[in-house]
């Protein structure tokens, strides 16, 4: 069996978002992967997210961190993709306005405008999360995508979560992400689905590492 050169089991989490680090650590600890906090490597530089896709932005962040720290690193990029807005806000989800309240207000305003123009109601949307894993000595990165489909409602509902959660109702549910208990959101979310795809990769890496030790 060919053993991967990349059988490290320590990965730098290339994000400043403690909420994300906790989620990553919780879900992936079961795969024998140890996550290194950015603070443990003296911090990671901010990079300009100038990619045209979630994939490109996740790879930019992961590669920059892997090169700076000289160790494998992963990063995620996520956002809301709305059908009637031709995919907006997409990769610009966090830059759509200054606060979550303003972002939601802009989203609902633009959806209503488009619906008026088109003379129909169209609320389909999805959250997307892409996780990239990069290595300091490798040009390419591994990329994993997770999605959750749903619809945008007319008025925000619920206090949990963050971002666009109060106006997003996932398919198969009647509550918004902000009304669902956090364990429920965490078990069906785009981030969860991307982490599950990445887990399969991490599990393989761990097995390769234990094969080497044997
Ligand atoms: P980033 O991945 O940290 O760049 O986040 C992108 C933006 O997408 C966030 O600032 C939120 O506005 C939005 N977003 C990403 N994931 C979620 C989510 O789980 N719920 C609500 N909004 C989200």
Boltz pocket constraint, residues with backbone or C-beta under 6 A from the ligand:
constraints:
  - pocket:
      binder: B
      contacts: [[A, 76], [A, 77], [A, 78], [A, 79], [A, 80], [A, 90], [A, 93], [A, 94], [A, 127], [A, 128], [A, 161], [A, 162], [A, 163], [A, 164], [A, 165], [A, 177], [A, 189]]
      max_distance: 6.0
